[in-house]
Amino acid sequence: MSAILVTGANGQVGYELQRSLAPLGGVVALTRKEMDLANEASVLAALREHEPSIIINPAAYTAVDRAESDVELAMAVNAIAPGILARWAADNGALLVHYSTDYVFDGTKNAPYVEGDEANPQSVYGESKWRGEEAVRTSGVCHVILRTGWVYGHHGSNFLTTILRLAQERSELNVVADQLGAPTSAALIADITRTIVERVSDLQTTDGLQETFHLTARGNTSWHGYAEHIVREASAGGFKLALSPDKLKPVSTAEYPTPAKRPANSKLDCTKLMNRLGITLPAWQEGVDHVVATLRST
């Protein structure tokens, strides 16, 4: 019996979870080939084979724009699969750690969102992730749902790696400046997850453990401000760039239409998590700087 099963082993958070959880031992990280969340039989077969006491589910359909036309697959992976995992975990006494997103909110609030704010997803992706959350909650399983956003890392493709690539290819770039959020590293998400796993007993209440927490780095910026920071840090770190920060042009969401509607406000209030764990989350710039330095050295 393995202690911890991690889905989405090749994803950004799945990759970092393998690093972060390794010292705990008994970690089995499965790729989509080994556990296809769009296929119930595949999911149940993997669960029966490994019989985990903890299931950590970072795997998701994250192609936000493609989801608008690929509804069935997005719902299968993001909405239905979490329910399958949750019901198995409930029946077998396992803990489920599941990840969700700022996209469950409509982005119209004038302050950071707290866990109890009303969900109102505006995209297929957001709706699928909200349904996944609800499937976990209604199963009765012992669980922690971690909502995050603007995830990046040195492994895989994300906004940071895309900006670095484009900054080496182009001398000018338009970036949306009226959407706000907190760039959050996959490494931070993985490390906080490990802390939660290690301190499950501390988080439990008289009703067990059925919690939703917001988890992002501290502070916030726009996509444009995020891109500016990446370019400045990369330039200072020795990257040969064709793009200078002053050639990053701020544009509005209206000027950069996409199939899926993005929240204008993706800021998440993480006070509840920090208070329960007794931690202070790092400023968003710290993780970005670390990943830029890591990419420079590879």
Secondary structure as GFF3:
##gff-version 3
##sequence-region A 1 298
A	DSSP	beta_strand	4	6	.	.	.	ID=ss1
A	DSSP	alpha_helix	12	21	.	.	.	ID=ss2
A	DSSP	three_ten_helix	22	24	.	.	.	ID=ss3
A	DSSP	beta_strand	27	29	.	.	.	ID=ss4
A	DSSP	alpha_helix	40	50	.	.	.	ID=ss5
A	DSSP	beta_strand	54	57	.	.	.	ID=ss6
A	DSSP	three_ten_helix	66	68	.	.	.	ID=ss7
A	DSSP	alpha_helix	71	75	.	.	.	ID=ss8
A	DSSP	pi_helix	76	80	.	.	.	ID=ss9
A	DSSP	alpha_helix	81	92	.	.	.	ID=ss10
A	DSSP	beta_strand	95	101	.	.	.	ID=ss11
A	DSSP	three_ten_helix	102	104	.	.	.	ID=ss12
A	DSSP	alpha_helix	124	139	.	.	.	ID=ss13
A	DSSP	beta_strand	142	148	.	.	.	ID=ss14
A	DSSP	beta_strand	151	152	.	.	.	ID=ss15
A	DSSP	alpha_helix	159	169	.	.	.	ID=ss16
A	DSSP	beta_strand	173	176	.	.	.	ID=ss17
A	DSSP	beta_strand	180	181	.	.	.	ID=ss18
A	DSSP	beta_strand	184	185	.	.	.	ID=ss19
A	DSSP	alpha_helix	186	198	.	.	.	ID=ss20
A	DSSP	alpha_helix	200	203	.	.	.	ID=ss21
A	DSSP	beta_strand	210	214	.	.	.	ID=ss22
A	DSSP	beta_strand	221	222	.	.	.	ID=ss23
A	DSSP	alpha_helix	223	236	.	.	.	ID=ss24
A	DSSP	three_ten_helix	245	247	.	.	.	ID=ss25
A	DSSP	beta_strand	248	251	.	.	.	ID=ss26
A	DSSP	three_ten_helix	253	255	.	.	.	ID=ss27
A	DSSP	alpha_helix	271	277	.	.	.	ID=ss28
A	DSSP	alpha_helix	284	297	.	.	.	ID=ss29
###
